[in-house]
Amino acid sequence: MRWQHPERGLLAPAAFLPVIEEHPLSIELGDWVIDDALRQIAYWRSMGLNMPVSVNVGAQQLQQNNFTMRLATQLSRHPDVPPDFLELEIVETSALKDIAEVAELMRSCCALGVHFAVDDFGTGYSSLTYLKRLPAELLKIDQTFIRDMLDDLDDLEIVKGVIGLANAFHRKVIAEGVETIAHGELLIPLGCELAQGYGIARPMPAGDLPRWAATWKPDPAWTRLYKLV
């Protein structure tokens, strides 16, 4: 999500999304993002590119009583898109009011075929509660720990701890904020083989992604380590 501002140029999400997070407009925008992601998946599939897409879902949007029904309607409008190509990332976990209710809502969405991830894992005091009760298949290690793990032993231990928790609870884990080859070289032996960040690619327009996907290859150092583990 980017905003091409007429005076300030291209703005990142942090520059404008917080302004509307408590406004009903945030729910309308969130629905539009899901629908546009499904449309983009369908278009890529028509080109022969099978690319699942993850979409952030804020607490206010997720906790709407009719969220599952709206999601089912959106999926029905894109019959060429397998539901498991859509992953919903739960953000603002500290704003979730009723964990039991949210867990039940997530299970009803999973019954539609979509997947869930918990974003920024490790930053909230209730993270272990979320891990135990929310049916999310993927944990995303917050980038603040990944970014400094090369120099900060405490951050490195936190990363190891999150990976260990993910393994114990049979969850997949992905590292956010992988900006360098060195980050990947440290993460792979720890058991974290999924990553996102500038070390792989910077944000790009959807039209540029097929060419990038056709030509990108992991760094040889990552490939070598992956084979070893």
C-alpha positions as CSV (number, residue, x, y, z in Angstrom):
1,M,0.0,0.0,0.0
2,R,1.5,3.3,-1.1
3,W,0.0,6.8,-1.6
4,Q,1.1,8.8,-4.6
5,H,0.6,12.2,-2.9
6,P,0.3,15.2,-5.3
7,E,2.8,17.3,-3.3
8,R,4.8,14.9,-1.1
9,G,5.4,12.2,-3.6
10,L,5.2,8.5,-2.9
11,L,4.3,7.9,0.8
12,A,4.9,4.7,2.7
13,P,2.0,3.2,4.8
14,A,3.4,4.5,8.1
15,A,2.9,8.0,6.7
16,F,-0.9,7.8,6.3
17,L,-2.4,4.6,7.6
18,P,-2.2,5.5,11.3
19,V,-4.4,8.6,10.6
20,I,-7.3,6.4,9.7
21,E,-6.8,3.3,11.9
22,E,-9.7,4.3,14.2
23,H,-12.0,5.5,11.4
24,P,-14.5,3.4,9.5
25,L,-12.6,4.3,6.4
26,S,-9.9,1.8,7.5
27,I,-12.4,-1.1,7.2
28,E,-13.4,0.1,3.7
29,L,-9.8,0.4,2.7
30,G,-9.0,-3.1,4.2
31,D,-11.8,-4.7,2.2
32,W,-10.6,-3.0,-1.0
33,V,-7.0,-4.3,-0.4
34,I,-8.3,-7.9,0.0
35,D,-10.4,-7.6,-3.2
36,D,-7.5,-6.0,-5.1
37,A,-5.1,-8.8,-3.9
38,L,-7.5,-11.4,-5.2
39,R,-7.8,-9.6,-8.5
40,Q,-4.0,-9.4,-8.8
41,I,-3.6,-13.1,-7.9
42,A,-6.1,-14.0,-10.7
43,Y,-4.2,-11.8,-13.2
44,W,-0.8,-13.3,-12.3
45,R,-2.2,-16.8,-12.6
46,S,-3.5,-16.0,-16.1
47,M,0.1,-15.2,-16.9
48,G,1.3,-18.5,-15.5
49,L,2.7,-17.0,-12.3
50,N,1.3,-18.8,-9.2
51,M,2.0,-16.3,-6.5
52,P,0.2,-16.4,-3.1
53,V,-0.3,-13.0,-1.5
54,S,-0.3,-11.9,2.1
55,V,-2.6,-9.0,3.2
56,N,-2.5,-7.2,6.5
57,V,-5.7,-7.1,8.4
58,G,-6.1,-4.7,11.3
59,A,-7.9,-5.5,14.6
60,Q,-10.8,-3.2,13.9
61,Q,-11.4,-4.8,10.4
62,L,-11.0,-8.4,11.7
63,Q,-13.4,-7.9,14.6
64,Q,-16.3,-6.9,12.5
65,N,-19.2,-9.2,13.0
66,N,-19.6,-9.9,9.3
67,F,-15.9,-10.3,8.4
68,T,-16.2,-13.9,7.5
69,M,-19.3,-13.3,5.4
70,R,-17.6,-10.4,3.5
71,L,-14.5,-12.5,2.9
72,A,-16.6,-15.3,1.5
73,T,-18.3,-12.9,-0.8
74,Q,-15.0,-11.5,-2.0
75,L,-13.6,-15.0,-2.7
76,S,-16.8,-15.9,-4.6
77,R,-16.1,-12.9,-6.9
78,H,-12.8,-14.4,-7.9
79,P,-13.6,-18.1,-8.6
80,D,-10.3,-18.6,-10.5
81,V,-8.3,-17.9,-7.3
82,P,-7.7,-20.8,-4.9
83,P,-8.5,-19.5,-1.4
84,D,-5.3,-20.9,-0.1
85,F,-3.4,-18.4,-2.2
86,L,-4.6,-15.7,0.2
87,E,-3.0,-15.2,3.6
88,L,-4.3,-12.8,6.2
89,E,-1.7,-11.2,8.5
90,I,-3.1,-10.2,11.8
91,V,-1.6,-6.8,12.9
92,E,-2.3,-4.7,16.0
93,T,-2.6,-7.9,18.1
94,S,-2.6,-5.8,21.3
95,A,-6.0,-4.4,20.1
96,L,-7.7,-7.7,19.9
97,K,-10.4,-7.6,22.5
98,D,-11.7,-11.1,22.8
99,I,-9.1,-13.8,21.9
100,A,-11.7,-16.6,22.0
101,E,-14.0,-14.8,19.7
102,V,-11.2,-13.9,17.3
103,A,-9.9,-17.5,17.3
104,E,-13.4,-18.7,16.4
105,L,-13.7,-16.1,13.6
106,M,-10.3,-17.2,12.3
107,R,-11.4,-20.8,12.2
108,S,-14.4,-19.9,10.2
109,C,-12.2,-18.1,7.7
110,C,-9.8,-21.1,7.6
111,A,-12.8,-23.2,6.7
112,L,-13.1,-21.0,3.6
113,G,-9.5,-22.1,2.7
114,V,-7.5,-19.0,3.5
115,H,-4.4,-19.0,5.8
116,F,-3.4,-16.8,8.7
117,A,-0.1,-15.3,10.0
118,V,0.7,-13.4,13.1
119,D,2.7,-10.2,12.2
120,D,5.4,-8.7,14.4
121,F,5.6,-11.7,16.7
122,G,7.7,-11.1,19.8
123,T,6.7,-7.5,20.4
124,G,3.5,-7.9,22.5
125,Y,3.1,-9.0,26.1
126,S,0.4,-11.5,25.1
127,S,2.4,-13.1,22.3
128,L,2.3,-16.5,24.0
129,T,-1.4,-16.3,24.4
130,Y,-1.8,-15.6,20.7
131,L,0.5,-18.5,19.8
132,K,-1.5,-20.9,21.9
133,R,-5.0,-19.9,21.0
134,L,-5.0,-18.3,17.5
135,P,-5.0,-20.8,14.6
136,A,-2.3,-19.0,12.6
137,E,0.1,-21.2,10.7
138,L,2.9,-18.7,10.3
139,L,4.7,-16.4,12.8
140,K,6.5,-13.3,11.5
141,I,9.5,-12.4,13.6
142,D,9.5,-8.6,14.1
143,Q,12.1,-6.8,12.0
144,T,13.4,-4.8,15.0
145,F,15.0,-8.0,16.3
146,I,16.2,-9.2,12.9
147,R,17.7,-5.9,11.9
148,D,20.1,-5.8,14.9
149,M,20.7,-9.5,15.5
150,L,24.1,-9.4,13.8
151,D,25.4,-7.0,16.5
152,D,23.1,-7.4,19.4
153,L,23.3,-10.7,21.3
154,D,20.0,-10.0,23.1
155,D,18.1,-9.6,19.8
156,L,19.8,-12.8,18.5
157,E,18.6,-14.7,21.6
158,I,15.1,-13.4,21.1
159,V,15.2,-14.6,17.4
160,K,16.3,-18.0,18.6
161,G,13.6,-18.1,21.1
162,V,10.8,-17.3,18.6
163,I,12.1,-19.9,16.2
164,G,12.1,-22.4,19.1
165,L,8.6,-21.5,20.0
166,A,7.4,-21.8,16.4
167,N,9.0,-25.3,16.2
168,A,7.4,-26.4,19.5
169,F,4.0,-25.3,18.4
170,H,4.4,-26.6,14.9
171,R,4.2,-23.2,13.2
172,K,6.2,-22.0,10.3
173,V,8.3,-18.9,10.9
174,I,9.5,-16.1,8.6
175,A,11.9,-13.3,9.4
176,E,11.0,-9.7,8.6
177,G,13.6,-7.1,7.8
178,V,16.2,-9.4,6.2
179,E,18.3,-6.6,4.6
180,T,21.7,-8.3,3.9
181,I,23.1,-11.6,2.9
182,A,24.6,-11.9,6.4
183,H,21.2,-11.9,7.9
184,G,20.2,-15.0,5.9
185,E,23.5,-16.7,6.6
186,L,22.7,-16.5,10.3
187,L,19.0,-17.4,10.1
188,I,19.2,-20.5,7.9
189,P,21.3,-22.6,10.4
190,L,18.9,-21.5,13.2
191,G,16.0,-23.1,11.2
192,C,14.4,-20.0,9.7
193,E,14.4,-20.6,6.0
194,L,11.7,-18.0,5.0
195,A,12.4,-14.3,4.9
196,Q,11.3,-11.0,3.6
197,G,13.1,-7.7,3.3
198,Y,15.4,-5.6,1.2
199,G,17.9,-8.4,1.0
200,I,15.5,-10.2,-1.3
201,A,13.7,-7.3,-3.0
202,R,12.4,-3.8,-2.4
203,P,8.7,-3.0,-2.8
204,M,7.8,-2.8,-6.4
205,P,4.7,-2.2,-8.6
206,A,2.7,-5.3,-9.3
207,G,3.5,-5.0,-13.0
208,D,7.3,-5.4,-12.3
209,L,6.9,-8.5,-10.2
210,P,6.6,-11.2,-12.9
211,R,9.9,-10.2,-14.5
212,W,11.6,-10.2,-11.0
213,A,10.2,-13.6,-10.1
214,A,11.4,-15.1,-13.4
215,T,15.0,-13.9,-12.8
216,W,15.6,-13.8,-9.1
217,K,17.8,-16.4,-7.5
218,P,18.9,-16.7,-3.8
219,D,22.5,-15.8,-3.0
220,P,24.9,-18.7,-3.4
221,A,25.7,-18.5,0.3
222,W,22.1,-19.1,1.2
223,T,21.8,-22.0,-1.3
224,R,24.9,-23.6,0.1
225,L,23.7,-23.3,3.7
226,Y,20.2,-24.5,2.9
227,K,21.7,-27.7,1.4
228,L,23.7,-28.2,4.5
229,V,20.7,-28.0,6.9
